[in-house]
Amino acid sequence: VGYAASIEALTYGLTVATDSPSLELPQGAIPAGAAFTITNNSNVTVSGLKVSLTDSGNFEVDTSEMAASLAPNGTTTFTVTPNHDLAVGNYETTITVTGTVTGDQSVTETASLTCTVKKVEIAADSASLDFGSAYTGYTQPGSQTVTVTNTGEQAVTLTQPLDTAYFTVGPLSDAALAAGEQAAFTVQPKAGLAPGEYSETLAISGQSGGRPVKLQVLLS
C-alpha cells in the first residue's frame, strides 16, 4: 500500500496601495484623506494587522474600518489624512503595515503619501484710494483703477465687488485668475454727494479650492 502526501510551502506577503499617493490642497482647506487597500498575498491568514506613520504629527490614520485579520487574498482598507492646519510646504509620511502569520512570523509592507499645501492669497496694488476734495456743485471726480493680483499658488475666482453707499465700482476685467494673473476694476465717487467727508472700506473677495480669500481697500 502506498501513500502520497504533499506539503504546500508557506508563502506570505502584503501589498499596500492607494489611488491618491500625492495630495494637493489650498492652505487652510479641509483635506480629504487617501484610502489605502491592504491585500493579503499569503496562502495563510494574516492577523494582528497594525498601521503606523513616520510623520504622525502632520498626518493621522483612521483604521476604524480596517479588519484585524485577512484570509488569503482578502482585502481591507484604512485612510490617511493630512492635518487641516498645515503651513504652506511639502509633507511626506511613510506608512508601515505589519501583521503576523503562522507562528510568530511577521509580515511587513510600506507605502508613502505626500501632501503639498499651496499658498492662497490675493493682493491689491493700493491699500487706499484718495479722491481729494471738491466744492459743492463739483464735477464728479474721475475714476481710479484697482489692480488685484493672485499672489498665491492656486487658481482664484474673484467675486465682483459691489457699489458702496458713496462709491461706484466698475466691472472686473477678469474673475478667474491663475497664479500670478491680474484683474482690474475702477472706483469712482458717486455724483451729487452732499457736503461732507466720505470714507468707506471696499471688500474684495473670492474662492480658491473652496477656501475664501479676501482683502480690503480704503476709499476716501
C-alpha positions as CSV (number, residue, x, y, z in Angstrom):
1,V,0.0,0.0,0.0
2,G,1.4,3.3,-1.0
3,Y,0.7,6.8,0.4
4,A,1.4,10.1,-1.2
5,A,1.3,13.4,0.6
6,S,2.1,17.0,-0.5
7,I,3.0,19.8,1.8
8,E,2.4,23.3,0.5
9,A,5.2,25.7,1.1
10,L,4.3,28.7,3.3
11,T,4.2,31.9,1.4
12,Y,3.4,35.3,2.8
13,G,3.3,38.9,1.9
14,L,1.1,42.0,1.8
15,T,0.6,44.8,-0.7
16,V,-0.5,48.3,0.4
17,A,-1.8,50.6,-2.4
18,T,-3.7,53.8,-3.0
19,D,-5.1,55.7,-6.0
20,S,-4.0,59.0,-4.4
21,P,-0.3,58.8,-3.4
22,S,0.1,62.6,-3.8
23,L,-2.3,65.2,-2.5
24,E,-2.5,69.0,-3.1
25,L,-4.7,71.4,-1.1
26,P,-5.0,75.1,-0.5
27,Q,-3.7,76.4,2.8
28,G,-6.5,76.2,5.4
29,A,-8.7,73.9,3.4
30,I,-10.2,70.8,4.9
31,P,-8.3,67.9,3.3
32,A,-9.7,64.7,2.0
33,G,-8.0,61.5,3.1
34,A,-6.2,59.0,0.9
35,A,-7.7,55.5,1.1
36,F,-5.2,52.6,1.2
37,T,-6.0,49.0,0.4
38,I,-4.2,46.1,2.1
39,T,-4.2,42.8,0.2
40,N,-3.1,39.5,1.8
41,N,-0.9,37.8,-0.8
42,S,-0.1,34.9,1.6
43,N,-1.5,31.4,1.4
44,V,-2.4,31.7,5.1
45,T,-4.3,34.1,7.2
46,V,-2.5,37.3,8.4
47,S,-3.7,38.5,11.8
48,G,-2.9,41.4,14.1
49,L,-2.8,44.0,11.4
50,K,-1.4,47.4,12.5
51,V,-0.7,50.6,10.8
52,S,2.0,53.2,11.8
53,L,3.2,56.5,10.3
54,T,6.6,58.1,10.3
55,D,5.1,61.6,10.5
56,S,2.2,61.2,12.9
57,G,2.5,64.9,13.7
58,N,1.3,66.1,10.3
59,F,-0.8,63.1,9.2
60,E,-3.4,60.9,11.0
61,V,-4.5,57.4,10.3
62,D,-8.1,56.1,10.6
63,T,-8.2,52.3,11.0
64,S,-11.8,52.2,12.3
65,E,-13.0,50.3,9.1
66,M,-9.9,48.1,8.9
67,A,-10.1,44.4,9.6
68,A,-7.8,42.9,12.2
69,S,-7.0,39.9,10.1
70,L,-7.2,38.8,6.5
71,A,-7.7,35.4,4.9
72,P,-5.6,34.6,1.8
73,N,-6.4,37.1,-1.0
74,G,-8.5,39.1,1.4
75,T,-8.5,42.9,1.4
76,T,-9.3,45.7,3.9
77,T,-8.9,49.5,3.9
78,F,-7.7,52.4,6.1
79,T,-7.4,56.1,5.5
80,V,-4.5,58.6,6.0
81,T,-5.4,62.3,6.1
82,P,-3.1,65.4,6.3
83,N,-3.9,67.7,9.2
84,H,-6.0,70.7,8.2
85,D,-3.8,73.4,9.8
86,L,-0.6,72.6,7.9
87,A,1.6,75.6,6.8
88,V,2.5,76.1,3.2
89,G,5.0,73.4,2.1
90,N,5.7,69.8,1.3
91,Y,5.0,66.9,3.6
92,E,5.6,63.2,3.3
93,T,4.9,60.2,5.5
94,T,5.9,56.5,5.2
95,I,3.1,54.1,6.1
96,T,4.1,50.7,7.6
97,V,1.6,47.9,7.8
98,T,2.5,44.8,9.9
99,G,0.8,41.6,10.7
100,T,1.5,38.0,11.9
101,V,1.3,34.7,10.0
102,T,1.6,31.1,11.3
103,G,3.7,31.0,14.4
104,D,5.5,34.2,15.3
105,Q,6.4,35.0,11.7
106,S,5.7,38.7,10.9
107,V,5.0,40.3,7.6
108,T,5.6,44.0,6.8
109,E,4.8,46.3,3.8
110,T,5.3,50.0,3.4
111,A,3.7,52.8,1.2
112,S,4.1,56.5,1.2
113,L,1.8,59.6,1.0
114,T,2.9,63.1,0.0
115,C,1.0,66.4,0.5
116,T,1.7,69.8,-0.9
117,V,0.0,72.7,0.8
118,K,-0.3,75.7,-1.5
119,K,-0.5,79.4,-0.6
120,V,-3.8,81.1,-1.2
121,E,-3.6,84.9,-1.4
122,I,-4.6,88.0,-3.3
123,A,-3.2,91.5,-3.1
124,A,-4.2,94.9,-4.4
125,D,-1.8,97.4,-5.9
126,S,-3.0,100.0,-3.4
127,A,-4.4,99.7,0.1
128,S,-6.3,103.0,-0.2
129,L,-7.7,105.4,-2.9
130,D,-7.9,109.2,-2.1
131,F,-10.1,111.2,-4.4
132,G,-9.2,114.5,-2.8
133,S,-11.6,117.4,-2.1
134,A,-14.3,119.1,-4.1
135,Y,-16.7,122.0,-3.7
136,T,-20.5,122.0,-3.7
137,G,-21.7,121.5,-7.2
138,Y,-18.5,119.8,-8.1
139,T,-17.7,117.9,-11.2
140,Q,-17.6,114.2,-10.5
141,P,-14.0,113.1,-9.8
142,G,-12.6,110.7,-12.3
143,S,-12.3,107.1,-11.6
144,Q,-9.3,105.3,-10.3
145,T,-8.2,101.8,-11.1
146,V,-7.6,99.0,-8.6
147,T,-5.5,96.0,-9.8
148,V,-5.8,92.7,-7.9
149,T,-3.0,90.1,-8.3
150,N,-3.3,86.4,-7.4
151,T,-0.1,86.2,-5.4
152,G,-0.8,82.6,-4.3
153,E,-0.1,79.3,-5.9
154,Q,-3.7,78.2,-6.6
155,A,-6.2,79.5,-9.1
156,V,-8.6,82.1,-7.6
157,T,-12.1,83.1,-8.7
158,L,-12.9,86.6,-7.7
159,T,-16.4,87.9,-6.8
160,Q,-17.5,91.2,-8.4
161,P,-17.1,93.9,-5.8
162,L,-20.3,95.8,-5.0
163,D,-21.0,99.5,-5.1
164,T,-20.8,101.2,-1.7
165,A,-23.1,103.9,-0.4
166,Y,-20.9,106.6,-1.8
167,F,-18.7,105.0,-4.5
168,T,-19.5,103.2,-7.8
169,V,-17.4,100.1,-8.6
170,G,-16.8,99.1,-12.2
171,P,-16.8,95.5,-13.5
172,L,-13.9,93.2,-13.0
173,S,-11.7,92.8,-16.1
174,D,-11.5,89.1,-15.3
175,A,-12.8,86.9,-12.5
176,A,-10.8,83.7,-12.9
177,L,-7.1,84.2,-12.1
178,A,-4.4,81.6,-12.3
179,A,-1.4,82.1,-10.1
180,G,0.3,85.4,-10.9
181,E,-2.5,86.7,-13.1
182,Q,-4.2,90.1,-12.5
183,A,-7.7,91.6,-12.8
184,A,-8.6,95.3,-12.6
185,F,-11.7,97.4,-11.8
186,T,-12.5,101.1,-11.4
187,V,-13.8,103.0,-8.4
188,Q,-15.4,106.5,-8.6
189,P,-17.3,108.7,-6.1
190,K,-21.0,109.0,-6.9
191,A,-22.3,112.2,-8.3
192,G,-24.4,114.6,-6.3
193,L,-23.0,113.9,-2.8
194,A,-23.9,116.4,-0.1
195,P,-21.1,118.4,1.6
196,G,-19.1,116.2,4.0
197,E,-16.3,113.7,4.3
198,Y,-16.8,110.2,2.9
199,S,-14.8,107.2,3.8
200,E,-15.6,103.6,3.2
201,T,-14.0,100.2,3.0
202,L,-14.3,98.2,-0.2
203,A,-14.3,94.4,0.3
204,I,-12.7,92.3,-2.4
205,S,-13.2,88.5,-2.1
206,G,-13.1,85.2,-3.9
207,Q,-12.7,81.5,-3.6
208,S,-9.7,79.1,-4.2
209,G,-10.3,75.4,-3.8
210,G,-13.3,76.0,-1.6
211,R,-11.3,78.4,0.7
212,P,-12.3,82.1,0.9
213,V,-9.8,84.8,0.1
214,K,-10.3,88.5,0.8
215,L,-8.8,91.9,1.2
216,Q,-9.9,95.5,1.8
217,V,-9.3,98.8,0.1
218,L,-10.0,102.1,1.9
219,L,-11.9,104.7,-0.1
220,S,-11.9,108.4,0.8
